[in-house]
Amino acid sequence: MAPIQNHDTYCGAMQGSLAQKLFFVEHLPKLDYLLDYGCADGHLLRALYRNNPWGNPVLVGFDQDEQMIERAEAAALVGGGPLFVSNEAHALSNLTLASKKGALTSAVLLSSVLHEMYSQSADWKMTGFWKRLAATSVEYIIIRDMFWDEREAKPRRQFAPAIERNYPKEAADFDLMLSCGQSIDQAKYATEFLLKYPYQENWNRELLEDYFSIPVSLPARIQDAGYELVMWKPHCVPFIQERIKRDVGVELSYPTHVHGIFKRRIV
Ligand SMILES: C[S@@+](CC[C@H](N)C(=O)[O-])C[C@H]1O[C@@H](n2cnc3c(N)ncnc32)[C@H](O)[C@@H]1O
């Protein structure tokens, strides 16, 4: 994966959808421990800490990008607040300790990180990830990400002409990244472009990411790993729909994102 060229812009863009990203708060019982896996600069954990929906849970952020962890630590809150680590084994072993204490309710949050992981990794590596996560005994798995489900009806109307009129250079860059058989004329790739074009400061990195890399079989995979489905809700994100309508004149009327919650099965 190409490095992030501008961490300020990258982190600024993530703040926009904060309320949307905290969807899970109203669907979960009081948590004692939350690991934010792929926490970036830690903004979600700081927002949770300030809003304090569950008293004082332990909030831990993990990111593989050490610069992100440095930013998270630099923004640390006085008098407690989230902890941040850049080592997955460390993050998961602490999660295991918390989850195996029967009285604690633990959760892992995977917010906008899974599509990056599926973009970077072969499917078998991701199977290993789900096994590692299940081995911690974490009680809840929370997912928020971009998601494309071919089984849902998609519009016949093509968006490519509007895209090419408004963003000719970016559309050409994007087209170069598509594989044989893929085209911006197809609703899936046109939609991916419409989600992607605002991130031009980190454009080379964004171009390499497959925004719709999460497989439709993911809920079944997580269930196979010992979890029951609490919620799997594909949806549109209003502020993104509005931005696309304003910039490109296109109305996206079908889901581009998903909210998911899974709960560990009692054995
Ligand atoms: C799009 S940002 C999302 C940040 C935050 N979770 C949010 O929802 O706003 C994705 C973050 O995941 C991190 N990331 C990507 N792949 C990762 C991996 N395999 N392990 C840990 N972090 C990863 C990136 O470094 C980046 O900070």
The ligand as a Gaussian input file, in Angstrom:
#p B3LYP/6-31G(d) Opt

LIG

0 1
 C       -9.697000       4.893000       6.561000
 S       -8.770000       4.875000       8.032000
 C      -10.037000       4.647000       9.235000
 C       -9.705000       5.216000      10.547000
 C      -10.773000       5.129000      11.618000
 N      -10.962000       3.740000      12.028000
 C      -12.057000       5.731000      11.163000
 O      -13.047000       5.016000      10.996000
 O      -12.128000       6.944000      10.978000
 C       -7.998000       3.275000       7.985000
 C       -6.921000       3.094000       9.029000
 O       -6.634000       1.691000       9.105000
 C       -5.242000       1.490000       9.226000
 N       -4.921000       0.146000       8.734000
 C       -4.998000      -0.328000       7.471000
 N       -4.667000      -1.635000       7.428000
 C       -4.382000      -2.009000       8.704000
 C       -3.976000      -3.228000       9.310000
 N       -3.789000      -4.335000       8.580000
 N       -3.770000      -3.250000      10.640000
 C       -3.948000      -2.113000      11.375000
 N       -4.332000      -0.921000      10.869000
 C       -4.555000      -0.863000       9.542000
 C       -4.640000       2.610000       8.402000
 O       -3.315000       2.865000       8.813000
 C       -5.604000       3.764000       8.688000
 O       -5.163000       4.531000       9.787000

